């Protein structure tokens, strides 16, 4: 029995969409997107191991365990997988290993940190390269993302909680740098590789790489968006989920016509 916290909303008989958050985030970061989807989809949100309401999970935190958690949560159901940042790698790795359970993948600005050209100076790379303890690494990551002033304004309890998630962050990002979680040949489901128009150069290159290397993938750029578009641009991301799901429906109809 998994110890991962999860929640579902939307009609039970509707097609399933699973939302997978990134490093140093939690399912709440996908809530605005969930609310744009759950009138027509069954939406699964969950806090990945080590974060939010799954913070007590002792690990390990590698991609194999992340894929196993999602497999348990789906319980044999097919789904469209929507992964933000690190969550996109969970989605792609799951699709590589469990093709029969995946209708399609939307990956938003997923880090390709195992690639030799991926910069070492990203927020995650800087945090785990210092060799400091996980709590300190988590704080450095958060300060890099939200700025020192905003970090200092957070309530002490919130800062303690975020620091406690450092073990999960260090574990998963170290594992990601050590080995590729998926290969382009393994991923055969429809894939939308999505980035923000205002995203960092390495995310631009990363999503272009995904769209060019995976035969079933294509690139989409969200106008006016930075790294957190599932939260800041939920309507557009929801529209892309509709588009991805429609392409799956077209494929299913084509298969039926040829049977």
SERO-4910 file (N, C-alpha, C, O; in steps of 0.05 Angstrom, whole numbers):
BEGIN
 pado doro    nc1    nc2    nc3   cac1   cac2   cac3    cc1    cc2    cc3    oc1    oc2    oc3
  Unk    A     17    -24      0      0      0      0     18     25      0     35     28     17
  Unk    A     13     43    -19     30     67    -20     24     86      3      2     88     13
  Unk    A     45    100     11     42    121     32     41    148     20     47    168     34
  Unk    A     35    150     -5     34    176    -19      6    188    -17    -14    175    -21
  Unk    A      5    214     -9    -20    228     -8    -30    234    -36    -15    243    -53
  Unk    A    -56    230    -40    -68    237    -66    -97    245    -63   -109    239    -42
  Unk    A   -108    258    -83   -136    266    -84   -145    265   -113   -129    270   -131
  Unk    A   -171    259   -117   -182    259   -144   -207    276   -144   -222    278   -124
  Unk    A   -212    288   -167   -236    305   -170   -246    301   -199   -232    290   -216
  Unk    A   -271    309   -203   -283    306   -230   -299    280   -232   -298    263   -215
  Unk    A   -314    278   -254   -331    254   -258   -316    228   -258   -295    226   -271
  Unk    A   -326    209   -243   -311    183   -241   -309    169   -268   -289    154   -272
  Unk    A   -328    173   -285   -327    159   -311   -312    174   -333   -309    163   -355
  Unk    A   -302    197   -327   -288    214   -347   -259    204   -351   -249    189   -334
  Unk    A   -247    211   -374   -219    203   -378   -201    214   -356   -206    236   -346
  Unk    A   -181    199   -349   -164    206   -326   -140    223   -335   -127    217   -356
  Unk    A   -134    244   -320   -110    260   -323    -95    260   -296   -107    265   -275
  Unk    A    -69    254   -297    -53    254   -273    -34    278   -274    -20    281   -294
  Unk    A    -33    294   -253    -17    318   -251      7    312   -233      3    303   -210
  Unk    A     32    317   -243     56    309   -228     73    334   -224     82    346   -244
  Unk    A     77    342   -199     91    367   -194    121    363   -195    132    341   -196
  Unk    A    135    386   -194    164    386   -196    178    385   -169    166    381   -148
  Unk    A    205    390   -170    221    390   -145    214    414   -128    208    436   -138
  Unk    A    215    410   -102    209    431    -82    181    444    -87    178    468    -83
  Unk    A    163    428    -96    135    436   -101    117    415    -88    127    397    -75
  Unk    A     92    418    -93     72    398    -83     48    399   -100     46    417   -118
  Unk    A     28    382    -96      5    381   -113    -11    407   -113    -24    414   -133
  Unk    A     -8    423    -92    -22    449    -91    -13    467   -114    -29    484   -122
  Unk    A     11    463   -123     21    479   -145      7    473   -172      9    488   -191
  Unk    A     -8    451   -172    -23    443   -196    -53    447   -192    -69    438   -209
  Unk    A    -61    459   -170    -89    461   -163   -105    478   -183   -127    471   -191
  Unk    A    -94    501   -191   -108    518   -210   -112    503   -237   -134    506   -249
  Unk    A    -93    488   -246    -96    472   -270   -117    450   -266   -134    446   -283
  Unk    A   -117    437   -243   -137    417   -237   -165    428   -239   -183    415   -250
  Unk    A   -169    452   -229   -196    464   -229   -205    471   -257   -229    474   -262
  Unk    A   -186    475   -276   -193    480   -304   -199    455   -319   -209    455   -342
  Unk    A   -194    432   -306   -197    406   -320   -219    389   -309   -231    372   -324
  Unk    A   -226    392   -284   -242    371   -271   -272    374   -277   -288    360   -264
  Unk    A   -280    391   -295   -308    391   -304   -312    370   -326   -334    362   -332
  Unk    A   -290    360   -339   -291    342   -361   -272    318   -359   -273    300   -376
  Unk    A   -254    319   -339   -235    297   -335   -237    288   -305   -245    304   -288
  Unk    A   -229    264   -301   -223    255   -274   -194    263   -269   -176    254   -284
  Unk    A   -188    279   -249   -162    290   -245   -149    279   -219   -161    281   -198
  Unk    A   -126    267   -222   -110    257   -199    -88    276   -193    -72    283   -211
  Unk    A    -87    286   -169    -64    302   -159    -52    286   -135    -66    272   -121
  Unk    A    -25    289   -132    -13    276   -109     13    291   -102     26    303   -118
  Unk    A     19    289    -76     45    299    -66     66    277    -69     63    256    -57
  Unk    A     86    282    -86    106    262    -90    122    257    -64    122    274    -46
  Unk    A    134    233    -62    148    225    -38    168    247    -29    184    256    -44
  Unk    A    165    253     -3    183    273      9    172    302      9    185    320     19
  Unk    A    149    306     -3    138    333     -6    109    335      5     94    316      5
  Unk    A    103    359     15     75    364     24     65    344     43     78    339     64
  Unk    A     42    332     37     30    313     55     42    285     53     34    266     66
  Unk    A     62    282     35     78    258     33    106    263     44    124    248     38
  Unk    A    109    284     60    136    292     69    149    272     87    174    271     89
  Unk    A    133    256    101    144    237    119    156    212    105    168    195    118
  Unk    A    152    210     79    163    187     65    193    186     68    207    206     63
  Unk    A    204    163     76    233    161     81    250    158     57    275    157     59
  Unk    A    238    155     33    254    150      9    258    121      4    245    104     17
  Unk    A    275    113    -15    292    131    -32    275    147    -52    251    144    -54
  Unk    A    288    166    -66    274    186    -81    281    185   -111    276    205   -125
  Unk    A    292    163   -121    300    162   -149    276    158   -168    253    154   -159
  Unk    A    282    158   -193    261    157   -214    247    130   -213    223    129   -219
  Unk    A    261    108   -206    248     82   -205    225     83   -184    204     72   -189
  Unk    A    231     95   -162    210     96   -140    188    115   -148    164    109   -142
  Unk    A    194    137   -162    173    156   -171    154    142   -191    130    145   -189
  Unk    A    165    126   -209    149    112   -228    131     91   -214    108     88   -220
  Unk    A    143     78   -194    128     58   -178    104     71   -163     83     59   -162
  Unk    A    109     95   -152     87    109   -138     64    115   -157     41    110   -150
  Unk    A     71    125   -180     50    133   -199     35    108   -208     10    108   -212
  Unk    A     49     86   -212     36     61   -220     16     52   -199     -6     43   -206
  Unk    A     23     54   -174      5     47   -153    -20     65   -153    -42     55   -149
  Unk    A    -16     91   -157    -38    109   -156    -57    106   -179    -82    109   -176
  Unk    A    -47     99   -202    -65     95   -225    -81     69   -222   -103     68   -232
  Unk    A    -70     50   -209    -85     25   -204    -95     11   -229   -117      1   -230
  Unk    A    -79     12   -250    -86     -2   -275   -102     15   -294   -109      6   -316
  Unk    A   -108     40   -287   -123     58   -305   -105     72   -324    -82     79   -318
  Unk    A   -115     77   -349   -100     93   -368   -104    123   -362   -124    131   -352
  Unk    A    -84    139   -369    -85    167   -363    -68    183   -382    -49    173   -394
  Unk    A    -76    209   -385    -58    229   -396    -41    239   -372    -52    246   -352
  Unk    A    -15    240   -376      3    249   -355     13    277   -360     23    283   -382
  Unk    A     10    295   -340     19    323   -343     40    327   -322     34    327   -298
  Unk    A     65    331   -330     87    334   -312    100    361   -314    108    370   -336
  Unk    A    103    375   -291    116    401   -291    145    397   -281    149    384   -260
  Unk    A    164    407   -295    193    407   -288    201    378   -283    198    361   -301
  Unk    A    212    371   -259    220    343   -254    197    324   -259    201    301   -267
  Unk    A    172    333   -254    149    315   -258    146    307   -287    135    285   -292
  Unk    A    156    323   -306    155    314   -334    173    290   -339    166    273   -356
  Unk    A    195    288   -325    212    265   -327    199    240   -315    202    218   -325
  Unk    A    184    244   -293    169    221   -282    149    211   -303    146    187   -307
  Unk    A    135    230   -316    115    223   -336    128    208   -360    117    188   -369
  Unk    A    150    219   -370    163    206   -393    175    179   -385    174    160   -401
  Unk    A    186    177   -362    197    151   -353    175    131   -349    178    107   -356
  Unk    A    152    140   -339    129    122   -336    119    112   -363    113     89   -367
  Unk    A    118    131   -382    109    124   -409    128    104   -423    119     87   -438
  Unk    A    154    107   -417    173     88   -428    170     60   -417    176     41   -431
  Unk    A    161     58   -393    159     32   -380    131     19   -379    128     -5   -377
  Unk    A    111     37   -382     84     27   -379     67     40   -402     47     53   -396
  Unk    A     75     35   -426     61     47   -450     32     41   -449     16     59   -458
  Unk    A     23     18   -440     -5     10   -442    -22     26   -423    -47     25   -425
  Unk    A    -10     41   -404    -26     57   -385    -26     87   -391    -37    102   -376
  Unk    A    -13     95   -413    -10    123   -419    -23    131   -446    -16    119   -466
  Unk    A    -41    150   -444    -54    160   -469    -37    182   -481    -39    187   -506
  Unk    A    -21    196   -466     -5    217   -476     10    231   -453      2    228   -430
  Unk    A     30    247   -460     46    261   -440     49    290   -447     55    297   -470
  Unk    A     44    308   -428     50    336   -431     73    342   -411     69    340   -387
  Unk    A     96    348   -421    119    354   -404    126    384   -406    131    394   -428
  Unk    A    126    398   -384    131    427   -384    159    432   -372    163    428   -348
  Unk    A    177    442   -388    204    450   -380    217    430   -361    225    437   -339
  Unk    A    219    406   -371    231    384   -354    262    386   -357    272    388   -379
  Unk    A    276    384   -334    305    385   -335    317    360   -347    310    338   -340
  Unk    A    336    364   -365    351    342   -377    380    342   -366    399    343   -381
  Unk    A    381    341   -340    407    346   -326    427    324   -329    450    327   -321
  Unk    A    420    301   -340    439    279   -346    454    284   -372    474    271   -378
  Unk    A    444    303   -388    457    309   -413    483    325   -408    483    342   -391
  Unk    A    504    320   -424    529    334   -419    528    364   -423    544    379   -412
  Unk    A    509    373   -439    507    402   -444    489    417   -424    488    441   -425
  Unk    A    476    402   -406    458    416   -387    476    432   -368    495    421   -357
  Unk    A    470    458   -363    487    475   -347    487    466   -318    467    457   -307
  Unk    A    510    469   -305    512    462   -276    501    484   -258    496    479   -235
  Unk    A    498    508   -269    490    530   -252    461    535   -249    453    557   -242
  Unk    A    443    515   -256    415    519   -251    409    519   -221    427    513   -205
  Unk    A    384    525   -214    377    525   -185    381    498   -172    393    497   -150
  Unk    A    373    477   -186    377    450   -175    406    442   -174    416    431   -155
  Unk    A    420    448   -197    448    440   -198    465    454   -177    482    442   -165
  Unk    A    460    480   -173    475    495   -153    470    485   -125    488    483   -109
  Unk    A    444    478   -120    437    469    -93    450    442    -86    460    439    -63
  Unk    A    451    424   -105    462    397    -98    492    395   -101    505    376    -92
  Unk    A    504    415   -115    533    414   -120    550    424    -97    574    420    -96
  Unk    A    537    438    -78    552    450    -56    562    430    -35    580    436    -20
  Unk    A    549    407    -34    556    387    -14    546    394     14    553    381     33
  Unk    A    528    414     16    517    421     42    495    401     50    487    384     34
  Unk    A    486    403     74    465    385     83    439    390     67    435    412     57
  Unk    A    421    370     66    397    373     49    380    398     57    369    410     39
  Unk    A    377    404     82    361    427     90    373    453     79    358    470     69
  Unk    A    399    455     80    412    479     69    409    480     39    405    501     27
  Unk    A    411    456     26    408    455     -3    380    464    -11    376    479    -31
  Unk    A    359    456      4    332    464     -2    329    494      1    315    506    -15
  Unk    A    341    505     22    338    534     26    352    549      3    341    569     -7
  Unk    A    375    540     -6    389    553    -28    372    551    -54    371    570    -69
  Unk    A    359    528    -58    342    525    -81    319    545    -80    314    559   -100
  Unk    A    306    547    -57    283    565    -55    292    595    -57    278    611    -70
  Unk    A    314    602    -45    324    629    -48    330    636    -77    325    658    -86
  Unk    A    340    617    -91    346    621   -120    321    625   -135    320    642   -154
  Unk    A    300    611   -128    274    612   -143    258    637   -136    248    651   -154
  Unk    A    255    643   -111    236    664   -103    250    689    -93    237    710    -89
  Unk    A    276    688    -89    291    712    -80    294    712    -50    277    702    -35
  Unk    A    315    725    -41    321    726    -12    299    741      4    291    732     25
  Unk    A    289    763     -7    270    779      8    244    763     12    233    763     34
  Unk    A    234    750     -8    210    734     -5    214    711     14    196    704     30
  Unk    A    237    698     12    243    676     30    242    685     59    231    672     77
  Unk    A    254    708     65    255    719     92    227    726    102    223    726    127
  Unk    A    209    733     84    182    740     93    165    715     99    144    718    111
  Unk    A    173    692     91    157    668     96    156    663    126    175    668    140
  Unk    A    133    652    136    132    646    165    153    625    172    159    608    155
  Unk    A    164    626    196    184    607    204    175    578    200    192    561    193
  Unk    A    150    572    205    140    544    202    142    536    172    148    512    167
  Unk    A    136    554    154    138    548    126    167    543    118    173    525    102
  Unk    A    185    560    128    213    556    121    223    529    132    239    516    119
  Unk    A    215    522    156    223    496    167    213    473    149    227    454    144
  Unk    A    188    475    141    176    454    124    191    452     98    197    429     89
  Unk    A    197    474     85    211    473     59    239    462     63    249    447     46
  Unk    A    252    469     84    279    458     89    278    428     94    297    414     86
  Unk    A    257    419    106    255    390    112    251    374     86    255    350     87
  Unk    A    243    387     64    240    373     39    266    370     23    266    360      1
  Unk    A    287    380     35    313    379     21    323    351     15    336    346     -5
  Unk    A    317    331     32    326    304     27    314    293      1    327    280    -14
  Unk    A    288    299     -3    275    290    -28    287    304    -52    293    291    -72
  Unk    A    291    330    -50    302    345    -72    330    336    -79    336    330   -103
  Unk    A    348    333    -60    375    324    -65    375    296    -76    390    290    -95
  Unk    A    358    278    -65    357    251    -74    349    248   -103    361    234   -119
  Unk    A    327    262   -110    316    259   -137    334    274   -158    337    263   -180
  Unk    A    344    297   -151    361    311   -171    388    299   -174    399    300   -196
  Unk    A    399    287   -153    424    273   -156    421    248   -174    437    243   -191
  Unk    A    399    234   -169    393    210   -186    389    218   -215    398    204   -233
  Unk    A    376    241   -220    371    250   -247    396    257   -261    399    252   -286
  Unk    A    416    268   -247    441    275   -260    458    250   -266    474    250   -285
  Unk    A    453    228   -251    470    205   -254    462    187   -278    479    174   -290
  Unk    A    436    187   -285    428    169   -306    403    180   -320    386    193   -307
  Unk    A    400    174   -346    376    182   -361    352    167   -351    353    142   -350
  Unk    A    330    180   -345    306    166   -335    290    153   -358    273    136   -353
  Unk    A    295    161   -383    281    151   -406    298    156   -431    317    172   -430
  Unk    A    293    141   -452    306    146   -477    284    152   -498    261    143   -495
  Unk    A    292    166   -519    273    174   -539    260    150   -553    237    151   -561
  Unk    A    275    128   -556    264    104   -570    243     91   -553    225     78   -564
  Unk    A    245     94   -527    226     80   -509    199     94   -508    179     82   -501
  Unk    A    198    120   -514    173    136   -511    159    137   -538    168    150   -557
  Unk    A    136    123   -540    122    121   -565     94    133   -564     79    133   -584
  Unk    A     86    143   -541     59    155   -538     60    184   -548     82    195   -551
  Unk    A     37    196   -554     38    225   -562     49    242   -539     42    239   -516
  Unk    A     67    260   -546     80    278   -526     78    307   -536     84    313   -559
  Unk    A     71    324   -517     73    353   -521     96    363   -504     95    361   -479
  Unk    A    117    373   -516    139    385   -502    134    415   -501    134    428   -521
  Unk    A    130    425   -477    120    452   -474    140    469   -458    151    460   -438
  Unk    A    144    494   -467    160    512   -452    148    540   -452    130    545   -469
  Unk    A    157    557   -435    147    585   -434    164    602   -453    188    597   -457
  Unk    A    151    621   -465    165    640   -483    186    655   -468    206    664   -480
  Unk    A    183    659   -442    202    674   -426    220    655   -409    233    664   -390
  Unk    A    220    630   -417    236    610   -402    266    613   -406    275    627   -424
  Unk    A    281    600   -388    310    600   -390    320    586   -415    307    569   -426
  Unk    A    344    594   -423    356    582   -447    358    552   -446    353    538   -466
  Unk    A    365    541   -422    369    512   -421    342    498   -423    341    475   -433
  Unk    A    320    510   -414    294    498   -418    285    500   -447    272    482   -457
  Unk    A    292    522   -460    286    524   -489    300    501   -504    288    488   -520
  Unk    A    326    497   -498    340    476   -512    330    448   -504    328    430   -521
  Unk    A    323    445   -478    314    419   -469    288    411   -483    285    388   -491
  Unk    A    268    429   -484    243    422   -496    245    418   -526    231    402   -538
  Unk    A    263    433   -539    268    429   -567    280    401   -571    273    387   -591
  Unk    A    298    393   -554    311    367   -556    289    345   -553    289    326   -569
  Unk    A    271    348   -534    250    328   -530    233    326   -555    226    304   -565
  Unk    A    225    349   -566    208    349   -590    221    338   -615    207    327   -632
  Unk    A    247    340   -616    262    331   -640    270    302   -637    272    288   -658
  Unk    A    276    293   -613    286    266   -609    264    245   -606    268    222   -614
  Unk    A    242    252   -595    219    233   -592    202    235   -617    191    257   -622
  Unk    A    199    214   -631    185    215   -657    156    223   -654    145    236   -673
  Unk    A    144    217   -632    115    223   -628    111    250   -614     88    256   -606
  Unk    A    132    266   -612    130    291   -597    129    316   -615    138    315   -638
  Unk    A    118    337   -604    119    363   -618    122    385   -597    114    381   -573
  Unk    A    132    408   -605    137    430   -587    114    450   -586    102    455   -607
  Unk    A    109    461   -563     90    483   -560    102    504   -541    114    496   -521
  Unk    A     99    529   -548    109    551   -532     86    567   -521     68    576   -535
  Unk    A     86    571   -495     65    586   -481     73    615   -480     93    622   -466
  Unk    A     59    633   -493     65    661   -494     64    673   -466     46    668   -451
  Unk    A     84    690   -460     84    705   -435     90    689   -410     87    699   -388
  Unk    A     98    664   -413    101    646   -390    131    642   -383    148    641   -400
  Unk    A    136    640   -357    161    631   -346    159    601   -339    145    586   -352
  Unk    A    173    593   -318    175    565   -311    150    553   -299    146    529   -299
  Unk    A    133    570   -287    111    559   -271     84    562   -286     64    569   -273
  Unk    A     84    558   -312     59    562   -328     36    545   -319     13    554   -321
  Unk    A     39    520   -309     15    506   -299      0    521   -278    -24    517   -274
  Unk    A     14    538   -263      1    555   -243     -7    582   -253    -28    593   -246
  Unk    A     11    595   -270      6    622   -279    -11    623   -304    -24    643   -310
  Unk    A    -11    602   -320    -25    601   -346    -42    575   -347    -39    560   -367
  Unk    A    -59    570   -327    -73    544   -327    -92    540   -349    -97    517   -358
  Unk    A   -104    562   -360   -123    559   -382   -110    548   -407   -121    531   -420
  Unk    A    -86    559   -413    -73    549   -437    -63    521   -434    -65    505   -452
  Unk    A    -52    514   -410    -43    487   -406    -67    468   -407    -64    446   -418
  Unk    A    -90    476   -396   -113    459   -397   -122    455   -426   -130    433   -434
  Unk    A   -120    475   -442   -127    473   -471   -109    453   -485   -117    439   -503
  Unk    A    -83    452   -477    -65    433   -489    -71    405   -480    -68    386   -495
  Unk    A    -81    401   -455    -90    375   -447   -114    366   -464   -115    343   -472
  Unk    A   -133    384   -469   -155    377   -486   -145    369   -514   -155    349   -525
  Unk    A   -126    384   -524   -115    378   -551   -101    350   -551   -105    335   -570
  Unk    A    -86    345   -530    -72    319   -528    -92    297   -526    -89    276   -539
  Unk    A   -112    300   -510   -132    279   -506   -148    275   -532   -155    252   -539
  Unk    A   -154    296   -547   -168    294   -573   -152    278   -593   -163    262   -608
  Unk    A   -125    282   -593   -108    267   -611   -108    237   -604   -107    220   -622
  Unk    A   -111    231   -579   -113    203   -570   -139    192   -580   -140    169   -589
  Unk    A   -161    207   -578   -187    198   -587   -186    193   -617   -198    173   -626
  Unk    A   -173    210   -632   -171    206   -661   -156    180   -667   -163    165   -685
  Unk    A   -135    175   -652   -120    150   -656   -136    126   -650   -135    106   -664
  Unk    A   -152    127   -628   -169    105   -621   -190    100   -642   -196     77   -649
  Unk    A   -201    122   -654   -221    118   -675   -208    106   -700   -221     89   -714
  Unk    A   -184    114   -706   -170    103   -729   -166     73   -726   -169     58   -745
  Unk    A   -158     65   -702   -154     37   -696   -180     21   -700   -180      0   -711
  Unk    A   -202     33   -690   -228     19   -692   -236     16   -721   -247     -5   -728
  Unk    A   -230     36   -737   -238     35   -766   -223     13   -780   -233      3   -800
  Unk    A   -199      6   -771   -183    -14   -784   -186    -42   -772   -172    -61   -780
  Unk    A   -203    -44   -753   -207    -71   -740   -229    -86   -755   -235   -109   -748
***
